Amino acid sequence: MSPRTLALLLLIPAAACTELPPVEQTVSAEAQAAPYPDLAPTASLTDALPEGRIAPGDAAALEARGDALRRKAAAAGS
């Protein structure tokens, strides 16, 4: 067994023994008294997004650029 593996096997159980403070002590009284936020349907969130910026010809242009870069890489590697 490597020293690194042994160290991990010993440190993981030691980390599990750590006592965490109760949640009541980590959240302020003001936050605990705050009302639950309203949930919004995802449709209302996505409707506010602008339309996509990809035009119909963009895929072909990207493929052509990729082909040109592959040819350039092949020429440089030869």
ABEGO torsion letter per residue (X at the ends): XBAAAAAAAAAAAAAAABBBBBAAAABBAAAAABBBBBBBBAAAAAAABBBBABBAAAAAAAAAAAAAAAAAAAAAAX
